[in-house]
Amino acid sequence: MSTTTTSEADVETKTRSTSVAAGQTIVLTDVDWELYVRLRDTPGNRRKRMTFADGTLEIMTLSSFHELISLIIDHFILEWRVARDISVLPAGSMTLRRTSLSRGLEADQMYYIENEERVRNQVTIDLDQVPPPDLVIEVEHTSSAIPKLPLYAQLGVPEVWCWCQETLSVYRLVEGDYQAQTASTALAGFPLDQLRAALLQRTQVSETTLVRNFRQWIQDNG
């Protein structure tokens, strides 16, 4: 990770000229909200993850390893919600940002569950107008200059599943802080241990096999 102190006028040049390898990050300081929004909305930056808080902007490109963990989790959630007929609006890695808080970031996966019907017809989701996603997935494969959980808490995200160092943890927002949980509230009954086991098996069998086995497990367990 490289850290660069820069003036507002230099940020766009630094972003264009600095090569960021997959899974690596650069950090820019002294960035104002308006410039962050402009950089975030630039089409050429679409595949980059950006996290902004307190004038610091972290820019990251994702590795294939990072993406695989995210997709396995997403596919397991898809199998579960379809089998259990749970109405869910997946929001992918859309940008979560609130102008009123000057905070912005992208998760790996996001889902509207309790508030699915409220945002179903929204073309653009504005967190200053509607609630945040009910569930967020965060894959922490590399160290970050900006801790993500406090940002999700400030944005009011009720539940975060965080994968870090081969461990999947569930956090629930309680009175402004996240507390570790043994079960999901957003997806009640979801078999977290099945997902954890599958994530550990990802180097032994294909992702297709993992999903097929989970589908069979759901059928066998009603």
N, C-alpha and C positions, 0 to 999 in steps of 0.2 A: 504494500500500500504506500502510495506517495502522497504527501500533504503539501499543498501549495497555498501560500498566502497571496492573495491577488486583489486588485482593485476591481470595481464593478465593470469598468471599461474593458478589462482584460479577460473576463470570464469566458465569453464566447470564443475568443481566440484560443484560450487554453483548452477548452472543451474540444474544439475542432482539431487542434494540433497534437494533443496528447493521445498516444495510442494506449488503449486499455485492453490487455489480454483477457481472454475468457476466464471468468471467475475472479478477476482482479478489480480493484477500485482506485479511483482518484478522489481526493477531497479538496474542495475549494472553500475558502473562507471569505468573509466580507461580501456575501452575496445577498442582495435584497430580494424581497418576495416577488416583485414584478419581473425581475430578471429570471428568477427560478421558473416562474410560470411560462415565460417566453421560451426558455430552453426546453422545458418539459413538453410544450406544445409544438416544438419544431419537428416536422415529419422525420428528418434524418436521425433524430434521437429516440425514435419509437421503440427500438429494441434494447435501449439502455434503461436500467433501473435507477431512479433518482430518489434520494431521501433528503428532505430539507427541514431544518429546524434551527432557530436562533442564528441565522446568517451563515450556517454551514451547509454546504451542498455536497453530498456523496453520490458519485456516479459509478455504477457497477454494470459489467456485462456478465451474463450467466454462463456457467459451464454446462456441458451435457450431463455431468453428474448431478448438479443442482436441479436441472430440469427433470431428470428421471425420478428423483425422490418426490418432487412436486406432482408429477403425473401419476405415479403409483397411488399417492394419497387421493388425488382427484378421482381416479378411476374407481377406487374402493368406495368413495362417497357416492359416486354415481350409481354403482351397483346397489348400494344400500337404500338410497332414496327411491330408486325405481322399484325395488322389491317391496319396500314398505309404503309405496305410494305417498311419498312426502313431497309436497309442493316446494320446490327450491328454484331460485333464480341464481345461477352461477354467474359471478361477475369477473371471473378470471383474475388478471392482474391489473385491473383498471386503477387509475391513480386516485388515491384517497387524499383529498386536500380540503382544508377549510381556511378560507381567506381570513375569517375572524380570529383564527388562532395562529396564522402564518405557519402552518404545518402541512407537509405533504410527503407521501411515500406510496410505493406499490408493494403489495403482498404477493406471495406466489399463487395463491388461490383465495377467492372470497365467495361467500354465499349469503344470499338473503333467504331466510327461512321463515321466521316469525313475521317479518315485514315483506315477504315475497309479493303479496298481492298489492301492497302499497306502491311498490316500485316497478311492477311488472310492465307497465306501459311507458315508463320513463325512457326517453331517448338518451338523455344525459342525466346522470345522477349527481346532484349538487348536495354535498354534506351540510351546507348551510341551510338547506331546505328539507332534507329527508334524513332519516336515521342512517347510521353506518351499517355495513354488513353485519349479520348476526354471528358469522363465523369467518375467521381468517386463518389461513395456513401460512406459516413462516418457516422457511428452510434456511438454517444458518450453517452454511458450509464454510464460509470464510469469516474472519473477524470484521466487525463493522465499527466505523468511527462514531456512528450515531446509534445508540441502543434503540431498538424498535419497540419493545414492549411499552415504555413510557409514552411513546407517540400514539400507539394504539389506544392506550388508556385515555390520553387527552382527547382523542377523537371519539371516544365512547364506544369502542368495539367491545361487545359483551363477552366474546370468547375467542381465544387464540390457541391453535394447536401449533406447537413449536418443535421442529425436528432439529436436533443438534447433537453431534458426536454419537450417532447411532441410537439416540434416545428420543422418543416422541412423548412430549409432555403436553398436558391440557391445562390451560389457565382460564379462570373465570373472573370477570371484573366485579369486585366487591367493594363498594364505597370508595371508588376511585383508584383502587390498586388491584393487581392481579394476584389471585391465590391459586396454587396448584390444586387440581382436582383429580379424582380417580375415575371419573366418568364425565361424558359430555352432557351438557344441558341443551345445547343447540341441536344436537342430533341424539336425542334420548335413546338409549339402548344400543348405540353403535358399538360393535365389538372391537374395541381399541386393541386388545391383545392379538386379535387376528391380523390387524394392520401392522402392528409392531413386528410380529413374526414374519410377515411377508416382506417387510422392508429389510430385515436381516437376511432373507433368502434371495435377495435380488441378484446376487452374483452367482447363484447356483442354478437358477432356472430362469426362463424368460418371463418378461412382464405379462405376456399373454397367459402363460401357465398360472402365474400368481392370481390374475383376475379370474380365470376359469375356476381355480380351486376355491376362491372366495365365493363365487357365485354358487358353487355346489354346496359350500358350507352354509350359506344362507338358506338354500332349499332344504337341507338336512335338518336345520334348526328352526324351521317354521318362520 
